Amino acid sequence: MSETTGASYASAGVDIEAGDRAVELMKEWVKKTRRPEVLGGLGGFAGLFDASALKRFDRPLLASATDGVGTKVDLARQLGVYDTIGHDLVAMVMDDIVVCGAEPLFMTDYICVGKVHPERVAAIVKGIAEGCVLAGCALVGGETAEHPGLLGPDDFDVAGAGTGVVEADALLGPDRIRTGDAVIAMASSGLHSNGYSLVRHVVFDRAGMRLDQQVEEFGRTLGEELLEPTKIYSLDCLALTRTAEVHAFSHITGGGLAANLARVIPDGLHATVDRTTWTPAPVFDLVGRAGQVERLELEKTLNMGVGMMAIVPEDSVDVALTTLADRGVDAWVAGTITDRGTHTTGAALSGDYAR
């Protein structure tokens, strides 16, 4: 009579020991994000944040957001570079939260893998932790899920959720915007984390390019350019609210510049952004040329060189630009707010990009 072996979680493809090892490896990075309000350590069932810290607010409003980084994770997988994708995740979450003027407080992450490679998971968390430091928030917990059979051994995806707080009287948004306000653009670090399905189709399927291919316009390889982390503007935006009067921010993500700016423009007003005030980075031109992508399609898919916008009254422009310059943020006046008149949308672009 033959002897049979019973099924186990490990035989089904889930390695609990590897998951435990990943947690041990990531602990040192999570510690670097700690804020004084955080209680306990990594490994509990829930992250704890001392809400008594909010007593300093008269009427605290909690702001929350959740996001991922899309198909950019596949490029990280192909290149075997895992410690930058976390910057993208934090930026996508926390730069949404800061738009209303909220201070980022804490974040949690979710990493889904086909097979747990402890060092790889720890590298992803390292990037998330570094991003949290740049955003001024704590990483209070997360989850690593192993999905054998659904994902290949090297496949993974990441998502995150964050919470911030803003004083009710300091809430930013459409209600504050007035005719004559200036629109200040803040430069992006590149493609950020939007439009990669289009970008991958263009550079690989249509142009036949390779990730290790040196691109003269970039001064580095295609892969290095495409993996450039999303800029995290959270602390820069908060600094701006302390030195200048700010009416609204707009995070330029999926949908492009005009569509995202329109989200914060109130009925009756219109934002016009002048393309001649900046030159998009070479990567945007490459995508357009290689894929014969029409300009309007590029502009509704990619950020075209602007990652965040601030709307401020005219008399706050100088101090706003000085504040951003002092923090190393490339920024400029890109447009104005006017009465809507005959315009049918809340925001539009004019002119041709500077060369």
Steps between C-alpha positions, in 0.01 A plus 500: 500500500655832392537780750343836408595844623226740610466840342646806673507875454861469384411235240232737372771761443479721810820533702418636847864488610605717205230749595630514857852556368375788283340665805828479692691655211261792462482599867807723492355703213158539658666636817641789299145627432395507864317807629449571871127422468565140389452232765638146492711347229473304180332161523178580681157447351446875464718809493432741786509878478436718806204717396542721808761680289209647306394704805720778367235549229178691568309292246719231344390353169648164404597456136553156351612361166598170344686416180752279326768562238351313204699311242823676594551205738562275200798710397640470852456125475675479163792712621523333840485842670262497794606785729355793301146386428407580861577868442241491224243343730544759775488785249178378343329477838644785705509759223127444459451557871701823512287654223239604758773642725518191723814395685583134424483293821533131423485241226449126456607288204389183325751293303367209298754252360500170316777374725654664806864586441586657839775730373280620215204577727733677744639713214147604401421595861833686522383719212161556661667594828736743328201654326316535830798689643488737202126549554532544878269209584539175693473154350293330769440162340423300192433162350700267279279248321632201308276393208650195330308395194357848447835677461826368359790445744654839412178699459385754758279800551486770766227723643476733793263709707577812698345742748567867561347782701411861429342773709148562367566873464813424296335259255609582145286462191273658240316725748816708549588560135440848359530675165856628453665218696824366356563137414847388608641185343748272675722287279458124494795264528392323182206278411414442867261201527233561239456398139741207505267278301532751215873551560575126504296446184685780322860430600486119487231400251524787254858626534663167592718662766675314785515594866881480494520721191698821548297804394704807413226749590472348848871458570415158641320180407135479409437288809661752733287777353176304523566398861576857617298528824197726521580827675345532846371857548326463837744691721562760228128570477465524877795740515327711237183524711709633790672777305244604239126515455396191304151446366533151351736231378454255214694172478563425133444127462285282273297716264776755449547864585179662376265234640659495844519877523132521402413288807578794730359784288156618620203558276518837331880516488756373249872418516720563198849347505758629253709221346769749398608540864682165513667228295392140570786257569630295203315186610166658409625590154635149451165341586323737265738442209549127542129430521379782274282595795293813444568785739153494654537128569838560665357782711207300629723203587832642625594790727710668226752630752272637772434287808322744731333839464425765759238772456590815693391864501711728285663671800625163631683398183844634590515348846358172367767473232771593750381236746501230236838607364649489849376140527654405166168480314504624141185714476360779283183695428325297230153652481217706642143469624235695310124513471379204297328709233455283190728223629326165546761332718668596825857501365674517164850525355614768256803560281776260393756354737825693534801351326 
